[in-house]
Amino acid sequence: MGVVRALALGGPDTSVRNPWRICMKRLAVLVASAALITLTPAAASGLRADPIHRVRAGLATNWAGYVAHGGPFTSASTTWTEPSITCPPSGRSALASFAGIDGVTSPTVEQIGTLAICRSGTATHKGFFEMYPKSAFRIAKPIRAGDSLTASVVVSAPSTFTLTLVNHTAGWTFTTKQQSSQAQLASAEAITEAPTVGGRVLALANFGQVNYNGTTANGQSISNFNPEAVTMVTNGGIVKAAPTTLSGGSFSVI
């Protein structure tokens, strides 16, 4: 197992307006000095202080990718190339890439992936995992743009999840076993996310595109579950990122 470091987290949202819960539950990542960027998963359905926001069917303000609904889902997996992000001289922007179970209509989330961050002109790449409502953790392993990564979440025993992140390029594997007796196993997803900071959705990093391959749910191609395509938009409806047409388990977010 790799070294993990606990990250500071805020509590979940409790207000409700739209019928969705967002999948990432507040991952706070130490950026540069002591500044924290928070990945906010969903705990409620409406637009509120710190969440990923569901606008309406197929649209969210911080998600782009594919979500399989229904379940029960006992595994989710996807492979991607860590994107190269272009950082302006000042300001912050970020994006996360992850495979996950739950967090859409359920009060828990089980997920693992990477976070690419721009701060003051410098790009950094981190790994993370989270079992909400427990704290999120940063994975202290090297990740660089261009690395090939596979993330998987597997129910390995009752209430037990095995979360794995493999960096094929750097040649390391991180695995952790975590417990959740409240998991509903209601969704499986492969997502590019715009994190939040200070309760606001952070600017999405200029990433070009993220290519996802071999995306599965319950060991089958996610396309077998007629998954929902989710497009990321601004509050005004302008598209920020969108998934391409799914071909088996492959798609891109552009």
C-alpha positions in Angstrom: 0.0 0.0 0.0 1.2 3.5 -0.7 1.5 6.3 1.8 -1.7 8.3 2.3 -2.3 11.6 4.0 -5.5 12.7 5.5 -7.0 15.9 4.1 -9.1 18.5 5.7 -12.7 18.3 4.8 -15.9 20.2 5.2 -19.3 18.8 5.9 -21.8 17.7 3.2 -24.4 19.9 1.8 -27.9 19.6 3.2 -30.1 21.8 1.0 -32.1 20.2 -1.7 -33.5 21.7 -4.9 -32.8 19.3 -7.8 -33.2 15.5 -7.8 -29.5 14.7 -7.9 -26.7 14.0 -5.6 -23.2 14.6 -6.8 -20.6 12.0 -6.6 -17.5 13.7 -5.0 -17.6 14.3 -1.3 -15.3 17.1 -0.5 -11.7 16.1 -1.2 -9.4 18.9 0.1 -6.1 18.9 -1.6 -3.0 20.8 -0.3 -1.9 23.1 -3.2 1.4 24.9 -3.3 1.8 26.2 0.3 -1.3 25.8 2.5 -4.1 26.6 0.1 -6.8 23.9 -0.1 -8.8 22.9 -3.2 -11.9 21.0 -2.3 -13.5 18.4 -4.5 -17.1 18.5 -3.6 -19.1 15.4 -4.1 -22.8 15.5 -3.7 -24.8 15.2 -0.8 -27.8 16.9 -2.0 -29.6 17.7 -5.2 -29.7 21.4 -5.4 -27.4 24.3 -6.0 -25.9 25.0 -2.7 -22.7 26.1 -0.9 -20.2 23.4 -1.8 -21.6 20.8 -4.2 -21.4 19.6 -7.7 -24.6 20.9 -9.2 -27.1 19.0 -11.3 -28.8 21.5 -13.6 -31.2 19.0 -15.2 -31.1 15.6 -16.9 -27.8 15.3 -18.7 -26.4 18.6 -17.4 -24.3 19.5 -14.4 -22.0 22.4 -13.5 -19.0 20.3 -12.5 -19.4 16.8 -14.1 -18.7 15.4 -17.6 -18.7 11.8 -18.4 -20.9 8.7 -18.2 -23.1 7.5 -15.3 -24.8 4.1 -15.1 -27.9 4.1 -12.9 -29.8 1.3 -11.2 -27.5 -1.3 -9.8 -26.6 -2.9 -7.6 -23.1 -2.1 -8.8 -20.3 -4.0 -7.3 -17.4 -2.6 -9.4 -16.5 0.3 -11.5 -13.3 0.8 -13.5 -11.8 3.0 -16.2 -8.4 3.8 -17.7 -7.3 7.2 -18.9 -4.2 9.2 -19.8 -3.5 12.0 -17.3 -4.1 15.2 -19.2 -1.6 17.9 -19.7 -3.1 21.2 -18.4 -2.2 24.7 -19.6 -1.8 27.1 -16.7 -2.2 30.9 -16.9 0.4 33.0 -15.0 -2.0 33.6 -12.2 -5.2 32.2 -10.7 -6.4 28.7 -10.0 -8.1 26.0 -12.0 -8.3 22.2 -11.8 -9.9 19.0 -13.0 -10.4 15.6 -11.5 -10.7 12.2 -13.2 -12.1 9.3 -11.3 -14.0 6.0 -11.3 -16.7 5.7 -8.6 -19.7 3.9 -7.2 -22.6 5.8 -5.6 -22.7 9.5 -4.8 -25.4 10.3 -7.3 -28.6 9.5 -5.4 -27.1 7.9 -2.3 -25.5 9.4 0.8 -22.1 7.7 0.4 -19.5 7.7 -2.3 -16.7 5.3 -3.0 -14.2 6.7 -5.5 -10.5 6.9 -6.5 -8.7 9.0 -9.2 -6.5 11.9 -9.9 -6.5 15.7 -9.6 -4.7 18.1 -11.9 -4.3 21.6 -10.4 -3.1 25.0 -11.8 -1.9 27.5 -9.3 0.2 30.6 -10.1 1.2 29.2 -13.5 2.3 25.8 -12.1 0.6 22.4 -12.8 0.6 19.6 -10.2 -1.0 16.2 -10.3 -2.2 14.2 -7.3 -4.0 10.9 -6.6 -6.8 10.6 -4.1 -9.4 8.2 -2.8 -12.5 8.8 -0.7 -15.2 6.9 1.2 -17.7 9.5 2.2 -18.6 10.3 5.0 -15.0 9.4 6.0 -12.2 11.9 5.2 -10.6 11.9 1.8 -7.0 11.0 1.4 -4.2 12.1 -1.0 -2.1 9.3 -2.4 1.6 10.2 -2.0 2.7 8.6 -5.3 4.1 10.4 -8.4 1.7 11.3 -11.2 2.6 13.3 -14.3 0.8 14.4 -17.4 0.9 11.7 -20.0 0.8 8.8 -17.5 -1.6 6.0 -18.2 -3.7 5.3 -15.1 -6.4 2.8 -14.2 -8.8 3.4 -11.3 -11.1 0.7 -9.9 -13.6 0.4 -7.1 -14.6 -3.2 -6.2 -17.0 -4.6 -3.5 -14.6 -7.3 -2.3 -16.7 -8.5 0.7 -19.9 -7.4 2.3 -19.5 -3.7 3.2 -15.8 -3.8 2.1 -14.4 -1.9 -0.9 -11.1 -2.4 -2.6 -10.0 0.8 -4.2 -7.0 0.6 -6.6 -5.1 3.2 -8.7 -2.5 1.8 -11.1 0.1 4.1 -12.8 1.1 1.9 -15.7 3.7 4.5 -16.9 5.5 5.0 -13.5 5.1 1.3 -12.6 3.3 1.6 -9.3 0.0 0.3 -7.8 -1.8 1.7 -4.8 -4.5 -0.4 -3.2 -6.6 0.2 0.0 -9.5 -1.6 1.6 -12.2 0.5 3.1 -15.5 -0.1 4.9 -18.9 1.3 4.2 -22.1 -0.3 5.6 -24.3 2.4 4.2 -23.3 2.1 0.5 -26.3 1.7 -1.8 -24.4 0.6 -4.9 -26.8 2.7 -6.9 -24.6 4.1 -9.7 -21.2 3.6 -11.4 -19.4 6.4 -13.2 -16.3 7.6 -15.0 -16.1 11.3 -14.7 -14.1 14.5 -15.3 -15.0 17.0 -12.7 -14.4 20.7 -12.0 -13.6 20.8 -8.3 -14.8 23.6 -6.0 -13.0 26.0 -3.7 -14.6 28.1 -1.1 -18.0 26.8 -2.0 -17.7 27.8 -5.7 -17.0 25.6 -8.7 -13.4 26.3 -9.6 -12.4 27.2 -13.1 -12.0 24.1 -15.2 -8.4 23.7 -16.1 -7.5 23.9 -19.8 -7.0 20.2 -20.5 -7.7 19.7 -24.2 -9.3 16.3 -23.7 -9.3 13.3 -21.5 -9.5 9.9 -23.2 -11.2 7.1 -21.2 -10.9 3.5 -22.3 -12.1 0.1 -20.9 -14.7 1.7 -18.8 -16.7 -1.0 -17.0 -19.4 -1.5 -14.4 -19.9 -4.9 -12.8 -17.1 -6.2 -15.0 -19.0 -5.4 -18.2 -18.6 -2.6 -20.7 -20.5 0.4 -19.2 -22.3 0.7 -22.5 -24.3 -2.4 -21.6 -26.1 -0.4 -18.9 -27.3 2.4 -21.2 -25.5 5.0 -19.2 -26.4 8.6 -19.0 -24.1 11.1 -20.8 -23.5 14.1 -18.5 -22.3 17.4 -20.0 -20.6 20.1 -17.8 -22.1 23.6 -18.2 -22.0 27.0 -16.6 -24.9 28.3 -14.6 -25.8 30.1 -17.8 -25.9 26.9 -19.8 -22.6 27.4 -21.7 -20.9 24.1 -22.3 -17.5 23.7 -20.5 -16.9 20.0 -21.2 -18.8 17.2 -22.8 -18.4 13.5 -23.4 -18.1 12.1 -26.9 -20.3 9.3 -28.1 -19.6 6.1 -26.1 -18.1 3.3 -28.1 -18.0 0.2 -25.9 -16.2 1.4 -22.9 -14.3 4.2 -24.6 -15.1 7.9 -24.8 -13.4 11.3 -24.5 -14.3 14.3 -22.5 -13.5 17.4 -24.5 
